[in-house]
């Protein structure tokens, strides 16, 4: 069946639109979760600025060493810089999600400058360490490994030197190095924990986008396959009908003078073939086409007989009727093979055979009008290629090969399951009851 379109959902909504809305909602949730983490930069900067007036702190900030009112100005600069930094971090994560690389690189470079404007006036403070870590965690979800290493180096330079220089422990260089090492480990581990939260959100979003891309690709592939199938069905439908019309119209032209009445009958048959072809095309476009094996064999016999080809039909299926699905495939085989007989052979005899072999149905169409068939390999055209695809989809095989001196055999082997539904098949006693002259039925 061709062009089968599923009915719209009962609520009238388009599933693609609903999926698109869910994707937009997921993106907003990701951005909201990232945005909720950014006020931490500002709060940490406010905590560092508050210590300007608490000089008894173990790690006094740089701003507190400036005379009044410059200390307040420096603290205000640090807090305002943290606001800008929080905005840039949100842009960086958003750029990572939307993947505009140009703005991403620019925002990362600008955030490093703004980080310096935040840490420098408020440096030497535990709160500024939090600010620097809050900067590094989202930034490290972007860029290559070497860039991530560079970001971590910036993080260490922004957090370790100031505490070490402003609060040098007693005991000389070894203790200073030990203190710096411990500080570095603490900073990196804390940054890693925060980074894991950002990375989890980003990875989940990447999975969503990849799934969306796969869904869209699958939809495009389905459309392409449907177009190919529709084109194949149009070939199968019109090829046979047009071949029959060509044969009968040629016969009518030859009979126009010696036997006008028979020529008129042949042209009437051509008109009927044209109407049948039009009806089948309309049914195919509407998606309600089904090929009937009995009608197809009767049509093939009539067309071949009109072309002077004696057609014999052998159906060894009385003990086990042919299931509906295999009947349809067999009908397409008979139609395409008969079309090839008319187009590409000078046959005088054609044999159609259907038989059951254990759990398979064998359908064969033989003609004796292909000279030199065994001298060159068989090349499948559009029709045989389409039939091979149909047979493969049903788990069967299709072969086309030379047979005998000038014979050519198209053979399909289709699997038949035990207890397959054959309700659509007519009783075996009525199969191919019609037997016009020139045709032979053997059971």
FIDO-338588 format. One line per 3 residues: for each residue x, z, y of C-alpha. Coordinates in pm, 1 decimal. Layout:
FIDO-338588
X/Z/Y; ...
This chain:
FIDO-338588
0.0/0.0/0.0; 132.5/-94.7/338.9; 129.0/78.1/674.6
-36.5/399.3/569.0; -83.5/617.4/872.2; -157.2/988.1/835.7
-458.0/1119.4/1028.0; -399.0/1322.8/1336.8; -403.8/1702.6/1305.5
-742.0/1863.7/1339.2; -649.1/2039.0/1661.7; -569.1/1705.4/1824.6
-208.1/1802.0/1895.6; 81.2/1573.1/1819.4; 327.6/1739.0/1576.5
619.1/1580.4/1760.6; 496.3/1731.7/2087.6; 461.1/2073.1/1925.7
811.2/2048.2/1783.9; 947.1/1946.2/2124.1; 781.1/2244.9/2288.2
928.7/2475.8/2026.6; 1272.8/2329.2/2087.8; 1238.6/2388.1/2461.4
1125.3/2744.4/2390.1; 1425.8/2801.1/2162.6; 1659.1/2677.6/2435.7
1501.6/2913.8/2686.7; 1539.3/3205.2/2445.2; 1908.8/3124.8/2398.9
1969.0/3102.4/2773.2; 1769.6/3421.5/2835.6; 1973.7/3614.3/2579.3
2292.1/3496.1/2749.2; 2158.2/3567.8/3097.7; 2068.9/3925.9/3004.6
2435.1/3992.8/2926.6; 2567.5/3872.8/3262.3; 2454.6/4167.5/3479.5
2714.9/4365.9/3285.6; 2985.4/4202.0/3500.1; 2818.8/4316.3/3820.7
2748.6/4667.9/3691.4; 3109.6/4706.4/3579.0; 3232.0/4587.8/3919.6
3001.5/4838.4/4090.3; 3148.1/5110.0/3870.2; 3498.8/5007.0/3971.0
3402.8/4998.8/4339.4; 3250.9/5345.6/4314.8; 3588.0/5483.9/4211.9
3736.3/5377.9/4544.6; 3620.0/5713.7/4675.1; 3731.7/5909.4/4367.0
4108.8/5908.1/4396.7; 4141.6/6171.5/4129.8; 4067.6/5905.2/3868.9
4340.7/5853.8/3612.7; 4353.8/5485.6/3694.7; 4292.0/5453.4/4070.6
4177.9/5104.2/4177.4; 4385.0/4886.6/4406.2; 4122.1/4901.4/4682.3
4153.4/5277.8/4704.5; 4512.8/5244.3/4821.1; 4405.7/5050.1/5132.2
4317.8/5240.0/5453.3; 3959.5/5269.7/5563.3; 3763.9/5043.1/5621.3
3974.0/4787.1/5430.3; 3912.4/4971.0/5105.8; 3539.4/4921.9/5147.3
3589.8/4554.6/5234.1; 3805.8/4500.6/4926.1; 3554.2/4677.4/4706.4
3273.9/4465.2/4852.8; 3475.4/4148.4/4790.3; 3525.6/4253.2/4428.0
3153.8/4321.3/4377.3; 3047.6/3993.9/4540.1; 3302.3/3806.5/4330.2
3152.8/3962.8/4018.9; 2811.5/3824.2/4116.7; 2959.9/3475.9/4146.3
3143.1/3529.4/3817.8; 2820.0/3621.7/3637.9; 2656.2/3304.0/3768.9
2950.5/3091.1/3656.1; 2947.6/3247.1/3309.8; 2581.3/3159.0/3272.8
2660.1/2801.4/3376.5; 2947.5/2787.4/3127.8; 2728.8/2889.9/2835.5
2455.5/2654.6/2950.7; 2708.5/2371.8/2973.2; 2826.7/2455.2/2622.4
2468.3/2423.2/2501.5; 2391.4/2101.5/2688.6; 2748.5/1965.0/2642.0
2826.4/1812.8/2984.3; 3206.2/1842.9/2945.6; 3291.3/1761.2/3308.1
3099.3/2053.4/3458.2; 3213.0/2282.4/3177.0; 3583.0/2236.7/3250.0
3525.6/2271.6/3622.0; 3324.3/2591.7/3585.2; 3581.6/2748.4/3352.1
3863.6/2677.1/3597.0; 3658.2/2815.5/3884.8; 3568.2/3126.9/3685.3
3937.3/3207.8/3637.8; 3984.0/3201.6/4014.7; 3675.5/3417.5/4071.9
3792.8/3659.1/3801.7; 4110.1/3707.7/4001.2; 3898.6/3773.4/4310.5
3713.1/4043.9/4117.7; 4000.1/4211.8/3935.6; 4262.4/4198.9/4212.7
4087.1/4428.8/4464.0; 3940.3/4652.1/4193.9; 4227.1/4630.9/3945.6
4388.1/4917.5/3763.3; 4049.9/5048.7/3653.5; 3872.0/5081.3/3322.3
3570.7/4910.2/3474.3; 3770.6/4597.9/3561.5; 3879.0/4578.3/3198.8
3510.2/4552.5/3110.7; 3467.9/4276.8/3370.8; 3758.3/4078.8/3227.6
3629.9/4114.4/2871.4; 3281.5/4011.6/2985.4; 3444.3/3698.5/3129.5
3655.8/3612.3/2825.7; 3383.7/3649.4/2559.7; 3157.1/3362.9/2677.2
3446.4/3146.3/2794.4; 3610.0/3161.0/2450.4; 3310.6/2992.3/2287.8
3420.4/2672.4/2466.2; 3724.5/2454.1/2439.4; 3984.0/2394.9/2169.4
4193.4/2657.1/1991.4; 4477.2/2615.5/2237.4; 4240.6/2665.9/2529.3
4098.1/2976.6/2366.1; 4452.6/3110.9/2330.5; 4506.9/3041.7/2699.9
4186.6/3225.8/2791.9; 4296.2/3528.4/2587.8; 4631.6/3524.1/2766.6
4448.8/3529.1/3100.7; 4242.9/3820.9/2969.9; 4553.9/4021.4/2879.8
4715.7/3948.0/3215.9; 4399.1/4064.5/3392.8; 4363.7/4388.7/3196.6
4694.8/4522.5/3064.5; 4956.7/4507.6/3346.0; 4760.9/4704.7/3607.5
4693.2/5012.4/3390.6; 5049.2/5006.1/3259.6; 5201.9/4982.7/3607.4
4966.3/5230.2/3774.0; 4969.8/5479.1/3490.8; 5311.5/5450.9/3326.9
5345.8/5708.3/3050.9; 5650.2/5928.6/3031.3; 5911.7/5850.3/2771.4
6063.2/5527.9/2898.1; 6027.3/5169.0/2786.2; 5930.3/5234.3/2421.3
5623.6/5430.8/2520.8; 5538.0/5177.4/2789.2; 5551.8/4896.4/2533.4
5351.0/5100.9/2285.6; 5090.1/5174.5/2551.8; 5071.6/4805.7/2646.1
5039.3/4707.1/2280.5; 4760.2/4954.6/2216.4; 4580.1/4837.8/2530.5
4614.6/4474.5/2420.9; 4471.4/4546.5/2076.1; 4178.1/4739.0/2220.8
4104.4/4463.0/2470.0; 4126.5/4184.6/2210.9; 3914.0/4366.8/1953.0
3647.7/4448.7/2211.4; 3651.4/4089.3/2332.8; 3616.8/3969.5/1973.3
3309.8/4184.4/1919.0; 3145.9/4052.4/2235.3; 3252.5/3698.2/2148.2
3082.7/3723.1/1807.8; 2749.6/3782.1/1980.9; 2787.7/3471.9/2197.4
2921.7/3267.1/1906.1; 2625.5/3362.5/1687.1; 2380.0/3243.6/1949.1
2574.1/2920.4/2002.8; 2601.9/2850.3/1629.3; 2229.9/2905.6/1581.2
2157.3/2670.4/1867.5; 2393.3/2408.6/1721.6; 2208.6/2435.6/1389.9
1878.5/2381.5/1569.8; 2008.3/2076.1/1756.4; 2163.8/1929.2/1441.1
1839.6/1982.4/1253.6; 1654.9/1813.2/1538.6; 1895.0/1518.6/1532.7
1856.1/1492.2/1155.3; 1478.0/1500.9/1191.4; 1487.2/1224.1/1450.3
1724.1/1018.1/1234.8; 1494.8/1066.8/937.0; 1198.9/953.0/1144.3
1387.8/642.6/1260.1; 1491.5/569.6/901.9; 1133.7/607.1/782.7
1018.2/361.1/1049.2; 1291.7/114.8/950.3; 1203.7/144.0/582.1
836.5/94.6/661.2; 919.7/-217.0/861.9; 1131.5/-354.5/578.2
858.9/-279.1/327.0; 596.7/-439.5/547.2; 815.3/-749.2/591.6
867.9/-763.4/215.7; 495.1/-734.7/152.4; 420.9/-1007.4/406.3
664.5/-1231.3/223.6; 502.1/-1151.3/-108.9; 152.8/-1206.4/28.5
201.5/-1525.5/227.8; 468.7/-1685.8/10.8; 239.8/-1728.7/-287.0
-64.6/-1829.9/-85.2; 121.9/-2086.1/124.1; 288.7/-2232.5/-183.8
-51.1/-2276.4/-348.8; -192.9/-2433.9/-34.8; 100.9/-2673.6/-14.3
60.8/-2783.7/-377.2; -314.2/-2835.4/-353.8; -302.2/-3008.8/-15.5
-34.5/-3245.2/-148.9; -254.2/-3316.9/-449.6; -551.4/-3377.0/-221.3
-353.5/-3625.4/-12.6; -261.6/-3821.7/-326.1; -624.6/-3821.5/-442.2
-771.7/-3913.0/-104.9; -809.7/-4285.9/-188.2; -848.1/-4299.9/-570.1
-1073.4/-3993.6/-604.3; -1216.0/-3875.5/-270.9; -1454.7/-3626.2/-430.1
-1178.4/-3446.0/-617.0; -962.6/-3454.8/-303.6; -1246.7/-3286.1/-117.5
-1267.5/-3019.2/-388.4; -893.7/-2959.5/-364.5; -916.5/-2921.3/13.5
-1203.8/-2678.2/-33.3; -973.9/-2480.5/-260.4; -704.8/-2493.1/8.5
-954.8/-2352.7/255.6; -1042.4/-2074.6/12.6; -673.5/-1994.5/-36.7
-630.8/-1976.3/339.2; -925.9/-1738.5/367.7; -788.1/-1524.2/85.7
-447.2/-1512.8/252.1; -604.8/-1413.6/582.1; -805.2/-1140.1/411.3
-497.1/-1004.8/235.7; -298.4/-1001.7/558.4; -576.2/-812.3/732.8
-594.0/-563.8/448.3; -217.4/-521.8/454.0; -215.8/-455.0/826.6
-499.9/-208.4/783.5; -312.8/-34.4/505.0; -574.8/-83.8/231.4
-420.9/-363.3/24.7; -401.4/-334.9/-351.3; -296.1/-613.2/-585.2
-515.8/-665.4/-891.3; -332.8/-784.7/-1202.3; -629.9/-968.6/-1354.2
-708.1/-1152.7/-1032.5; -341.9/-1233.1/-980.0; -298.8/-1385.2/-1325.2
-617.0/-1589.3/-1282.9; -494.3/-1714.3/-945.5; -150.0/-1798.9/-1080.9
-296.4/-1991.3/-1373.9; -522.0/-2190.1/-1144.6; -241.9/-2279.9/-903.5
6.1/-2367.3/-1178.2; -253.5/-2574.4/-1362.3; -324.7/-2767.1/-1043.3
48.7/-2836.1/-1015.3; 59.3/-2966.4/-1372.1; 224.6/-2659.4/-1521.9
77.0/-2532.8/-1848.8; 47.1/-2154.0/-1829.2; 34.9/-1924.1/-2132.0
-47.9/-1555.0/-2098.0; 42.4/-1309.8/-2372.6; -87.5/-953.4/-2339.8
7.3/-715.3/-2618.5; -153.1/-410.2/-2460.0; -473.2/-355.3/-2657.7
-348.7/-36.1/-2827.4; -217.7/113.9/-2503.0; -373.3/-6.0/-2174.6
-145.7/-64.8/-1876.7; -150.2/223.6/-1621.6; -261.7/145.6/-1268.4
80.1/180.1/-1102.9; 249.6/-49.0/-1354.1; -38.2/-298.0/-1327.1
30.9/-328.5/-954.9; 402.8/-385.4/-1008.7; 331.0/-637.3/-1284.4
91.5/-819.5/-1051.5; 362.0/-850.7/-787.0; 604.9/-979.1/-1050.6
361.7/-1244.9/-1168.9; 289.9/-1353.2/-813.0; 653.2/-1381.3/-702.4
769.7/-1547.9/-1023.5; 489.2/-1804.9/-1002.4; 578.1/-1871.7/-639.7
938.1/-1938.0/-742.9; 816.1/-2175.4/-1014.8; 632.0/-2379.6/-753.4
914.0/-2372.0/-499.6; 1233.4/-2398.5/-699.0; 1159.7/-2557.7/-1036.3
1024.2/-2867.1/-1202.4; 860.8/-2672.1/-1482.5; 601.1/-2809.9/-1720.4
540.3/-2482.5/-1899.3; 521.7/-2122.2/-1782.7; 473.7/-1813.6/-1998.6
359.4/-1472.5/-1875.8; 410.8/-1186.9/-2120.6; 305.1/-821.7/-2097.9
379.1/-579.6/-2379.0; 424.9/-208.9/-2440.2; 746.9/-89.4/-2601.6
729.2/283.8/-2670.7; 738.1/441.6/-2322.3; 799.4/123.2/-2125.3
602.0/-174.4/-2005.5; 782.7/-507.7/-2024.2; 660.7/-787.5/-1797.1
819.4/-1132.3/-1830.3; 763.7/-1466.4/-1661.9; 940.5/-1768.3/-1811.9
951.4/-2130.0/-1699.4; 1133.5/-2433.3/-1838.9; 1209.5/-2621.0/-1519.0
1542.6/-2488.2/-1386.1; 1820.4/-2733.0/-1471.5; 2170.7/-2592.7/-1497.7
2040.5/-2238.0/-1465.2; 2324.2/-2095.2/-1673.9; 2603.2/-2270.3/-1479.9
2591.7/-2049.8/-1169.2; 2508.2/-1683.9/-1110.9; 2154.0/-1596.0/-1015.5
2115.3/-1513.0/-647.1; 1818.8/-1298.1/-550.9; 1616.4/-1413.6/-254.4
1387.1/-1200.8/-42.9; 1111.5/-1203.4/-301.9; 1319.5/-1100.5/-603.3
1506.5/-846.8/-392.0; 1176.5/-691.3/-290.4; 1061.0/-684.0/-651.9
1387.5/-521.4/-759.7; 1338.5/-253.4/-495.2; 982.6/-190.4/-613.7
1093.9/-164.9/-975.8; 1381.5/68.3/-888.5; 1148.0/290.8/-687.7
931.0/325.7/-998.7; 1233.9/404.8/-1216.3; 1249.9/59.6/-1374.1
1474.6/-245.9/-1366.9; 1436.2/-612.5/-1279.2; 1653.8/-892.5/-1415.5
1654.3/-1266.3/-1358.6; 1864.4/-1492.5/-1579.3; 1887.4/-1827.9/-1751.3
1708.7/-1860.8/-2083.0; 1766.0/-2156.3/-2310.6; 1870.1/-2501.2/-2194.7
1668.6/-2528.1/-1874.6; 1471.8/-2206.2/-1886.4; 1463.3/-1918.3/-1643.0
1333.5/-1569.5/-1720.8; 1232.3/-1292.6/-1480.1; 1195.5/-963.7/-1667.1
1085.5/-620.2/-1546.8; 1105.6/-303.7/-1754.8; 890.4/-23.7/-1614.1
867.7/332.0/-1747.5; 526.2/454.1/-1861.7; 467.0/826.3/-1897.0
264.8/964.5/-2183.7; -93.4/1018.9/-2078.9; -49.4/808.6/-1765.3
-368.7/743.1/-1576.4; -512.8/407.1/-1669.7; -856.3/468.1/-1525.3
-809.2/181.3/-1283.3; -739.7/-59.9/-1566.5; -1035.9/-248.2/-1711.1
-1107.9/-221.6/-2081.9; -854.1/-410.9/-2285.4; -1121.9/-633.0/-2431.5
-1200.2/-773.1/-2087.3; -844.9/-834.1/-1972.8; -798.6/-1194.1/-1866.1
-1130.4/-1297.2/-2016.8; -1138.7/-1603.2/-1797.0; -938.5/-1882.3/-1954.7
-950.1/-2207.6/-1766.2; -834.7/-2524.6/-1933.0; -465.3/-2558.2/-1970.1
-416.4/-2183.9/-2014.3; -351.1/-2000.9/-2334.5; -415.6/-1634.2/-2405.7
-256.7/-1469.4/-2706.3; -331.8/-1109.8/-2806.3
